[in-house]
């Protein structure tokens, strides 16, 4: 039952919301053109790690917020995996209350500045916007989320969510990627004593090792992590649960529940001739060396191959990150090799657009079938099979079919393979009592509880590979399930 304070706040909110709604007619709101994001110059940015998207000004953000019709049944909220109250935060921007907008986002999202940058809003919240029905561009929800989060951070007045009274119950979170960070934040808000265990030397998981700084600067990730620390979340790096310490040992230390968010860090390869030659590596290894271990910085000793003719195999966001990273490392020619057409690429349209602006060559309907090496065993070329699109597969995408006899040879001295990842095998290998699927993912029920009652899981270790925001949604859902589990005991 709502308290008197909550009822009064709801009444006040409805008063200003009505004033904002009535200040502009709906047809005038719909006549406003969608804002365009400022971007760094393609030539300059392709040789540096400056962030590509530069954000909105206050006036641009407020004008874009005016486009929101404040629908009585906002479908954009149901399109968001963490169910941000999108109309309320946007209407706060429209009336100039940016810090209030940021507070609204943080009620359900642990990483607003991250989501505003890397989430595929065009496939989630924005795809549900009512504007799509009239063939107009949806409200730029992602741009506005980023604006509110950045405004709050730069103001020096970042607010922390309300924290419940301490319960004195310890919960362990394994992995500090988006699922683990979200779960830890939600549990901290409920009053649990949360410790996050990270296998690598830096906190952030895929946000640090997998996404380049030209898309997601590290200081943005660190800011969100520091907010979690202020909420009472503890972090321990260089701890491999299953090797450094086991779950049973943590249980002896009075941890009452676990959340596994260890991701999908095991790379896949294509198993074609020559794949073991020097100069062929996975996108995981390539991006980790550069992003997390600073291989491109002369002050660090991390080795990495600087190819002149670089080929990246794949068509997802990680492939885009890899080709654009190769360009920034000085490659003269950078090629994206993808077996389907550009229309079937799973990468965000924004990333494809940015890659083309930066001079990346797109070789679509091509599939590597063999690698060739020089006398030293270093890859020097690859043979690719030209393809054409056949009938749709089980996901509705048209299957690529080889064109008989159509084989081309492409010179390359570095190949980065980005054709998918598999779940991190550390937890299932070291804790065989946790059931897994045929794909190696952890089995979990609707509440994300595994076959071991005090162990919950989410993100890529359950999904096998997904987006940041879907992993965050799992973290939030698992936190609620962990709370139910512990309270029932």
Buried (B, 14 or more C-beta within 10 A) or exposed (E): EEEEEEEEEEEEBEEBBEEBBEEBEEEEBEEBEEBEBEBBEBEEBBEEBBBBBEBBEEEBBBBBBBBBBBEEEBBBBEBBBBBBBBBBBBBBBBBEBBBBBBBBBBBBBBBBBBBBBBBBBBBBBBBBBBBEEEEBEBBBBBBBBBBBBBBBBEEEEBEBBEEEEEBEBBBBBBBBBBBBBBBBBBBBBBBBBBBBBBBBEBBBBBBBBBBBBBBBBBEBBBBBBEBBEEBBBBBBBEBBBBEEBEBEEBBEEEBBBBBBBBBBBBBBBEEBEBBEBBBBBBBBEBBBBBBBBBBBEEEEEEEBBEBEBBBBBBBBBBBBBBBBBBBBBEBEBBBBBBBBBBEBBBBBEBBBEBBBBBBBBBBBBBBBBBBBBEEEEBBBBBBBBBBEBEEEEEEEBBBBEBEEEEEEEBBBBBBBBBBBBBBBBBBBEBBEEBEBEEEBBBBBEEEBBBEBEBBBBBBBBBBBBBBBBBBBBBBBBBBBBBBEBBEEE
